Structures are given as structure tokens and as C-alpha cells.
Amino acid sequence: MTRLSSRRPAAVRRLLLGAGALALGLSLAACSRDGAQGFLNNLTSTGGLKVQRDVSYGPDARNVMDIYAPQDAAGAPVVLFIHGGSWQGGDKDGHKFVGESLARAGYVTGVMSYRLAPQNVYPSYVQDAAQALKVLRAEAKAFGGNPDNLFVMGHSAGGFNAVEMVVNARWLTEANVPVSSIRGVIGVAGPYSFDFRSFQSAVAFPKGATPDEVMPDRHVRADAPPHLLLVAQNDDTVAPQNGVNMERALRAAGVPVELKVLPRVGHITIIAAMARPLTFLGDTRPQVLNFIEQRRLK
């Protein structure tokens, strides 16, 4: 009997890889948020990276972050990533794939957890972000990072936290973090401008509060650093208008901003596309890396 060769022509291999990638993307799109995160973490190896888990930045059990860094980093940009979850769920452990992806690109990366609603309401989770940034900045040199070459990135509710922490003069001042040390802010599908009172996420805000009191687009400081706002074209969780309104507010204050609407992706897949094996889903990772490379200290 003649045996079939195990060496397939290159065109066939590409076809099989493409079919597998498509199946992977469709499976991910069908996952719940928690299921997608577990799936992505199973694809992620941190071999060859320097990783320190559960670095404390405050007294609460959720005031912890994981730090990922290249082994040979020297003066590298430092990125703080903040997870989403409607301020009521999610954690750093579900976003190992983000830490790995950014560390492989050469950046020292902190992936944080924060206090959750309804037990903790605005501004507790924003204050947590500022404290985490303060500690990450203090630890940066030990991992080969530059403490004055900071970037802040967040997805969904974490995008709100990231943007609000930086554009509102109060939070960095309280944490004693100079705004001049932050080179840029990256918001991914963030709810920066909505009337929370008509959503379930109202439990994350003080009773009687109004959008004018808590929404980042109402708080923009003129000396805020440049922003990249990524919006998912097919987002059925956070309305793309949030990005439009935030861009308008930043421009009105004279803050440099780029608004990018990414085709094909939804609320989950826009952040899933940060995973290196899943960049075929959308342009999230190249957009983020390009922004950091353009804005970093050289």
C-alpha cells in the first residue's frame, strides 16, 4: 500500500491553517466573557518572560497586580492594563494573554485587579488604578522599565477607569503620580459617556450621582497626554457613541486623540485580538503597539 506523504504543499498548509484560524475565531466569538478569557489564557505561555504575580498596591485583597517583562528589558516603556467586567466582575488572572502580548513586544506590563461593585462604587476603582500605577512606576526599574515612560490601557469598564484616572486632575494628584510621566492612554471599547442610571451598572456609582459628576468626558484636563480610543464596529455592549463623545471632549480641551473604529470585532473579540495567536480577529494589537511606539520616550 502506498503511504500518503506527510509533507503537504505550502498552499494546502496555508488553507488548513486559515480554516483552523476561522474555526478558532468563531468559537471565541460564541464564548461568554469568562469562557473566552480562560480559552485565551490556555493559549498563552509566559516562558522566557520575567513574571511576578500578586504584587500588592493596597490593603484590599483585590489590590494586586501581575507584572510581565522581557528578560532583557532596559529603559522599556511601562504599561498598566485594567480589565473590564461592568465594574462588577473580572480580574487580572483572566488577562494573562494581555500581559504576555505586551511583554513580548518589549514592554514592562502590569495587569491589575481592583475593588468591585456593588460593595465598592465610584471612585474607589479609579483610585485603585491610580495607586496601582504609582506602585508600578516605583517597581519599573527593577523590571527594566522607565518610570517616566508610562502608558495606561483598559478594556470596557477598565477603559473608563484608565481614561478617568488620567483626564481628571484629582486622581493622579492624590496618588502623587506626575501626569508628565504618562506618555499615552489607550481605551478599548470603554463606556466614557453614558447615562449609567438606566443600566444595571448603576450599582457601580453612588446613589443620586449624575453623569456630569462621574463620566470621563466631563472631566478632561488640558494637560492630559495623547489618547488612542479603539471602538468595536460590532459592539452590542458598549455603544460606539461613547468613543465619539470622548474624542470630542478631548479635542475640545486640546488633547491629542485618535479614534479608530475596528471592523469585524465585537466587545469581546476587540480585546481577544490582543492575544498573539488571535491577531487575525482584528487590528487591536498593531494599533496599540503602533501608538506606544509613536509616543514612547526614545
N, C-alpha and C positions, 0 to 999 in steps of 0.2 A: 504494500500500500504506500502511495506517495504521501509524505508528510507536507502539510502546508507550512510555508516559511513564516517564522515569527517576525520577520522584518517587513513591515508594511511600507509601501511608498509614502513619501512625505505628505502628499496631498491627502491620502487616506488618514494618516495620523492627525493632520490638521482638522479634518472633518470630524473625526471621533472626539478630539479634544473640544471642538466647538459644540458638538451635541451634548457632551458632558457638562460643559460650562452653562449651556442653556438650561439643562435639567436642574443644575445646581441653583441657578438664579430663580427659576420658577418655584423650586422647593422653598427657598428662603423667603420669597415674597408671600408664600402661603403660611409662614410661621407666625406665631404670636411674637411679641417683642422678646419675652423671656426665652422662648424657644430659639429664636434667631440668634440671640446673644450666646446661648450655650453651644449652638451649632458652630458659630464663628470661632469661639474660643477653642473648640475641638480641632479646628484647622490651624491653630496658631501655636507655633513653637518659639520659645524665647531663648533657645540655645545660642550661645555666643554673645548674648547681651548681659549687661550688669543689671540685676533686678533686686530691689529692696522693697519688701512688702510691709504693709501696715505701719507706715511712718505716721506717727501721731502729730496732729497740728492743733489739737484742742482737747477739752476734758470729756466730751461725749464719746460714746462707743463708736459712733459713726464718723467721728473726726479723725479719719485715717486716709492715707493715700498710698498707692504703689508707685515707685519710681523706676522707670526703664531708661537705660542709657547704653550707647555704644561702648564697647570695651576701651576704645582708644580716643574717646571724646576729649577735646581740648578747646575751650572757649566756645563751645557749641551753643546754639540757641536753646532756650528752655521753654517748654510748652506745658501749660496746665490744661488738662481736659476735664470737663464737667458733664456727667451723664444726664440723660433725660428720665422721664417717668411721671410726668404731671405733678412733680414735687411730692409724690406720694409713694414712689417705688424706685427701683433700680439701685445699682451700686457700682463701685469700682471693679468688682470681680467680673461683672458681665461685660467689661470693656477692655479686657486684656488685649484684644485684637487692635484697638486704637493705640495703646501704649507701644505694642510691638511694631506696628506700622510706622509710627513716628520715630521710634528709636532706630529702626533700620534705615531711615532717611538721614540719620546723623544728629537727631535732636534728643536732649535730655527731657524726658516726659513724665509728668506727674499725672496720675489718674485718680481722682478723688471720689470719696463718698461724702454725703452731707446729711444733716438732720432733715427729717421728713415731716410733712403734714399728715394728719391734722394736728398732731401734737406740737408741731413747730410751724409757725406761719412767717410770712414776710415780715421783717427782713432777715430772719435767722439763717436761711440757706445762702443768702447773698453774703452775709457776714462770714459764714463758713468758708466761702470761696476766697474772700479776701485774706482770711487767716491762713488758708492752705497756700495761697500764693506767697504770703510772707515767709512761711516755713520752706517752701520750695526754693525761693530765692536765697534763703540762708544756706540751704543744702547744696545749691547748684555747683559750686566749685568742687565739692567732694566727688561729684559725678562727672566732672569735666565740662560743666556748663558755665555760661557767662551770666551772672545775676542781673546784668543790665541789658540783656538781650532776650526779654521775656515776651511770650505770646500766650494769649488765653483763648481757649476754644471750648465750645459747648454745643450739645445737640438737644433740640426741643426745649424742655424746661431748663436744661443746663445751658442752652444758648441764651435764654433770658438771664440766668444768673451771671454768665460771663459778661454780657453786654451791660447789664445794670451795674455790676461791680465796678466797671471801668468808667462808664459815662457819667455816673452820679458821683459828684466830688466827695460825698460823705464817706464812702466805704473804704477807699484806699487811704484816705486821710486817717480814719480810725485805726487802720491796720499798720500805719506808718510805712506804706509802700509808695515810693515816688512814681507818679504817673509817667515820668520821663523814662523809667526803666522798661516800660511796656511798649514794644515795637508795633504790636498789632493785635486785633481781636477778630476771631473767626466765629460767626454764629451760623449754625447749621439747623435750618427749619425751626427757628425759635419763635415763640409767641411774645413778641415785644410790644404789641399794641392791640389789645382786645379788651372787651368788657367782661372780665372774669366772672362777674356776678351772675351771668346766665349760663355758666358752665359748672360741671362737677368740680373743677379745680378751684372753685371759690373757697373751698376749705383750706387752701394754702395761703389765704390772705386774711387780714384782720377783719372782723365784723364791722360793717359800716364804712370800710375803706372804699375809695373810688379809683377808677383808672388813672386819674390825674395824679394821685398820690403814690402809685406803685409802678406804673408802666415805664420802661426804659426810654421810650420815645419822648416822654415828657421831661426827662432829666438830663439832657445832653449838655455836657461841659464843652466849652470852646477849645480846650486844650487836650481833648481826647485823642488817642492815637488812631491811625487808619483802621478801617473795618472792612472785612470781607463777609458779606451776607449771602449764604447759599440757600436757595429755595428749591424744594422738590416740585417739579411740574405736576406730578400726580398725587400731591399731598392731600389726603382726606382727613387729617387730624388737626393740623395747624394751617390755617388759611394763608396762602401766599401773600395776601394783603399786608400781613404783619411785616414782611420784609420790605415791601414798598413803603409803608409808613415809617419804618425805622430809617430807611435810606433817606427819605425826605427830611426827617428831623436832623440827621447827621449833616446833610448838605446845608440845611438852613443855619447850622452852627459853624459851618466852615470846616467840618471834619472830613478828611478824605474817605471815600467809601466806594466799594464796588458791590453791586448787586448782580448775582448770577442765578438765573433760573436753569436748573439742570434737567434736561429731558429724560424721560422714561422712568425716573426714580420716584418712589413714594416716601412716606415718612420714615419707614424702617430702612428701606434699601438705600436711602441717601447716606446714612451713616454706615451701613453694612459695606458700602463701596470703599470705605477706608481700609478694609481688610485687604491685604496684598493679593490673596488668591481671587478676590472678587471685584477687582477694578473694572472688569468688563461690564459690571452693572451700571456704572455711571462715572462721571468725572470728578467726584468728590476729592479723591486723594491727589490727583495732579493739580487741582485748583488750590488746595490747601498748601501743598508743597511749593507751588509757584509763588503764592502770596508770601510765605515765610522767607523764601529765598530773595524775593524782591525787597523785603522790609528789614531783614536781619542786619545787625551790625557786621561789617566785614572785618 
